Amino acid sequence: MTNGRQELRQAFRRFEREVPPWLGGGLRWLRHPRSRWIRLPVGLLLMLGGVFSILPGLGIWMLPLGLLLLAGDVPVLRKPMARFTVWSADKWAGLRGRLRRRG
């Protein structure tokens, strides 16, 4: 696997372990090659929602999730999004650990 495809696959697996099971299952379904024509518009809509994050119900969290979905189909995004996903999952796990120790 070239162009960061393997890194992206590992990053998706890591991300899917960190999110609730229903969201992880949805992401697994969206990653499947047959879901490409759904994944692309969903990724673009999430990115658009992230841009308009000042509106109620939308948030900046939508932008990286949209980029992550598009990274499977856009080779130039694969390595950077894989690295960002692993980095953010590490930060999230560290924060969650600190919060557990406090409480």
Phi, psi and omega in degrees: 000129184245176177059031176080009182299318180293317178300317180295320179298317178295321179295319177299316180298318179296315180297319181295331177287333184274340183262166177301151184304322181295324179285320177299319177296320177296320178293321177299318180295318180293331180286340183298140182303328180289344182268012185304316184285351171261321182299317183297309178294325178296316178299317179294320178294321176296319178296318178297318177297326177292327178293323180263043186290350179282346179280150180298139177088346179252157181206164180295340178299337183288330183296306179294329178293320176296317177296322179296319178294321180286338183299331178295333183253347181243102187305325183292339180271347190298302183295312180298320180289326176296315180295317179297319181294315178295317179299313182291326176294322176297315179297318180297316180296320177296316178296317180296321177296317178295321179293323178294320180293327179289318188273000000 
